Amino acid sequence: MSETPINLNKVRKARARAEAKTRANTNAVAFGRSKAEKAADGQVVSRMRRDLDGKALKSPDDLSGKGSKKP
């Protein structure tokens, strides 16, 4: 046996950190996306919304100018 005592709390915490690191790495592979990928997806979504709003049909009230505006 070794002559120096081992601090079991440090061993336990080191093991927990190692397990958390491996769990984080597996989650990063499964769910992670880079910042550039998220930004590109955001641009696609905003472009789709803008295009959809531009293609929306106008109601007859909007065309005649007699909307439901309150004075």
Steps between C-alpha positions, in 0.01 A plus 500: 500500500605855454629688798331830416132536587253554218235766528187311397300820445746612233483159331120503506481854362756425229301196391178706494671769288624239254153347468343844450757579231424181307125565533549856373700377202234248402229767532704742290521242224130414523350847543768759438510738209755768437417867529534536122247223440251664737548838331451349154179330613379829647559676170308232312206529739491880480516487119214249491288718730574811294407320178183362654395844624559641153277237343212548744167586342353835584148517635242713314495746790871558462467566127211748529656697781196442725671299768386459855710790617368690797498881479 
